[in-house]
Amino acid sequence: MLNVGLTGGIACGKSTVAKIFVKNGAHLIDFDGLAHEVQEPAKPAWKEVVNHFGEGILQPDKKIDRVKLGNIVFADKEKLAELNNIVHPLVYQEWHVRLGKICKKEKHAIVLSDIPLLFEGNMQHLFDLTVLVLIAPKEQVRRLMARNGVSKEDAEKRLKSQMPISEKIALADIVIDNEGSITETEKRVRQVWQELLQKEKQIYSVRLKIGGLDQNINNGGRK
């Protein structure tokens, strides 16, 4: 199994890239999706998040309003860290469970874990390699305004809450430029997919020799 961390700046089209990878045969674990699941009413993180940030973040159906909570944490790095400290341990638990299920079913699986703040959280050590999806910052702001209906000021504020793209490029193993057409993106993803297939074969061979095929699950990724 090849354990890949997929990341990118906000509104960079990372979800589109992830879907193309899945069409090629990848398994996808969405960390945002896991974070939402553990914060559903009656789930482990819900009570702690509500106690910490107040009932004002709740919708009438008692679900956490993602927009309200986002407005709070994206405006204050300390509050963002507080939220992450509540949610992340539970997300990691569920992630390991899903990795184990996938590996048991398909020993040569290529698993992409979609993590928006992978580098901000210094999580690259959990993976065999990382893939970064990017577009120009100005285009990020434009797309975010169109997608979320937020002002330019709010879009820029959210962008500033993340690590500068130049720093992410230096940390990534593979970069996918997503500013072109969907056809260009699909071509680039197919190229990267072939790289991942070769990498999985290499890693599997090494782990087979040392008898540690489950090491990437137990340790999260790299040795």
C-alpha positions in Angstrom: 0.0 0.0 0.0 1.1 3.5 -0.8 0.1 6.1 1.7 -0.2 9.5 0.0 -1.0 12.9 1.6 -2.9 15.2 -0.8 -3.1 18.9 0.0 -3.4 22.3 -1.6 -4.5 25.9 -0.8 -8.1 26.8 -0.3 -10.2 26.9 -3.5 -7.4 25.4 -5.6 -9.5 22.6 -7.0 -8.0 19.9 -4.9 -11.3 18.0 -4.7 -11.5 17.9 -8.5 -8.0 16.5 -8.6 -8.9 13.9 -6.0 -11.9 12.7 -8.0 -9.7 12.2 -11.0 -7.3 10.1 -9.0 -10.2 8.0 -7.8 -11.3 7.4 -11.4 -7.8 6.1 -12.0 -8.1 3.7 -9.1 -7.0 5.5 -6.0 -8.8 5.2 -2.6 -9.7 8.5 -1.0 -10.0 9.5 2.7 -11.3 13.0 3.1 -10.0 14.5 6.4 -12.6 17.3 6.3 -15.3 14.6 5.9 -13.9 12.8 8.9 -13.7 16.0 10.9 -17.4 16.7 10.1 -18.4 13.1 11.1 -16.8 13.3 14.5 -18.5 16.6 15.1 -22.0 15.4 14.3 -24.5 15.6 17.2 -23.9 12.8 19.7 -20.5 12.1 18.1 -17.3 12.3 20.3 -16.2 15.9 19.4 -19.6 17.6 19.2 -20.1 18.3 22.9 -16.5 19.4 23.5 -16.6 21.8 20.5 -19.9 23.3 21.6 -18.7 23.7 25.2 -15.6 25.4 24.0 -17.1 27.8 21.4 -20.7 28.2 22.7 -24.1 27.2 21.5 -24.1 30.2 19.1 -22.3 28.0 16.6 -25.3 25.6 16.4 -28.0 25.4 13.7 -31.7 24.8 14.7 -31.2 21.1 14.2 -28.3 21.2 16.7 -25.7 20.5 14.0 -22.6 22.7 14.1 -22.8 25.6 11.6 -19.6 25.2 9.7 -19.7 28.8 8.4 -20.1 30.3 11.9 -17.4 28.2 13.3 -15.1 28.9 10.4 -15.6 32.7 10.8 -14.5 32.3 14.4 -11.4 30.1 13.9 -10.1 31.6 10.6 -10.0 35.0 12.3 -7.9 33.8 15.2 -5.0 31.3 14.9 -5.2 30.5 18.6 -8.9 29.5 18.3 -8.1 27.5 15.2 -5.4 25.6 17.2 -7.9 25.0 20.0 -10.4 23.5 17.5 -7.7 21.3 16.0 -6.7 20.1 19.4 -10.2 18.9 20.0 -10.9 17.3 16.6 -7.6 16.0 15.3 -7.0 13.2 17.7 -10.4 11.7 16.9 -9.9 12.2 13.2 -6.5 10.3 13.4 -8.2 7.4 15.1 -10.8 7.0 12.4 -8.2 7.5 9.7 -6.1 4.6 11.0 -9.2 2.4 11.1 -10.0 3.2 7.4 -6.4 2.7 6.3 -6.4 -0.7 8.0 -9.7 -1.8 6.2 -8.4 -0.7 2.8 -5.0 -2.4 3.2 -6.7 -5.6 4.3 -8.9 -5.6 1.2 -6.3 -4.5 -1.3 -2.6 -4.9 -0.4 -1.4 -2.8 -3.4 -3.8 0.0 -2.8 -2.9 3.6 -3.3 -4.6 5.7 -0.6 -4.9 9.5 -0.9 -5.7 11.3 2.3 -7.1 14.7 1.4 -5.8 17.1 4.1 -6.1 20.9 3.5 -3.7 21.9 6.3 -1.3 19.0 5.9 1.9 21.2 5.9 0.5 23.7 8.4 0.0 20.8 10.8 3.4 19.3 10.0 1.8 16.0 9.1 4.0 15.1 6.1 5.9 12.5 8.2 2.7 10.4 8.3 2.9 9.6 4.6 5.1 7.9 2.1 4.9 11.0 -0.1 2.9 14.2 -0.5 1.1 15.7 -3.5 0.4 19.5 -3.6 -2.3 21.0 -5.8 -1.9 24.7 -6.5 -3.1 27.8 -8.4 -1.9 31.4 -8.1 -3.0 33.2 -4.9 -5.0 35.8 -6.8 -7.0 33.0 -8.5 -7.5 31.4 -5.1 -9.2 34.6 -3.9 -11.3 34.9 -7.0 -12.5 31.3 -6.8 -13.2 31.5 -3.1 -15.3 34.6 -3.5 -17.3 32.9 -6.3 -17.6 29.6 -4.5 -18.5 30.7 -0.9 -20.0 34.1 -1.6 -17.6 35.9 0.7 -16.0 39.3 0.3 -12.6 39.8 -1.0 -11.4 40.8 2.5 -12.8 37.6 4.0 -11.3 35.5 1.2 -7.9 37.1 1.7 -8.1 36.6 5.4 -8.7 32.9 5.0 -5.9 32.6 2.5 -3.5 34.3 5.0 -4.5 31.8 7.7 -2.7 29.1 5.6 1.0 28.7 4.8 2.3 30.6 1.8 2.2 28.5 -1.4 5.9 29.0 -1.9 6.7 27.3 1.4 4.3 24.4 0.5 6.1 23.8 -2.8 9.4 23.4 -1.0 7.9 20.7 1.2 5.9 18.7 -1.4 7.2 15.7 -3.2 4.9 16.2 -6.2 3.2 19.4 -7.5 0.1 19.6 -9.7 -0.6 23.0 -11.3 -4.4 23.2 -11.5 -4.8 26.6 -13.1 -5.2 25.3 -16.7 -8.1 23.5 -18.3 -9.6 20.3 -16.9 -8.1 18.4 -19.8 -4.6 19.7 -18.8 -5.3 18.7 -15.2 -6.5 15.2 -16.1 -3.3 14.7 -18.2 -1.1 15.8 -15.3 -3.0 13.6 -12.9 -2.5 10.6 -15.1 1.2 11.2 -15.2 1.4 11.4 -11.4 -0.8 8.3 -11.1 1.8 6.3 -13.1 4.5 7.7 -10.7 2.5 6.5 -7.7 2.0 3.1 -9.2 5.8 2.7 -9.6 6.4 4.1 -6.1 4.0 1.6 -4.6 5.8 -1.3 -6.3 9.1 -0.1 -4.9 7.9 0.4 -1.4 6.0 -2.9 -1.4 9.2 -4.7 -2.5 11.2 -3.1 0.3 8.6 -3.9 3.0 8.3 -7.4 1.8 12.1 -7.9 2.2 12.1 -6.5 5.7 8.8 -8.2 6.7 7.1 -4.9 7.5 4.1 -4.7 5.1 1.9 -3.2 7.8 4.5 -0.7 8.9 2.9 2.2 7.0 -0.4 1.6 8.9 1.2 1.2 12.3 3.5 4.2 11.9 1.2 6.3 9.6 3.6 6.4 6.7 7.3 6.9 6.3 9.7 4.8 8.4 
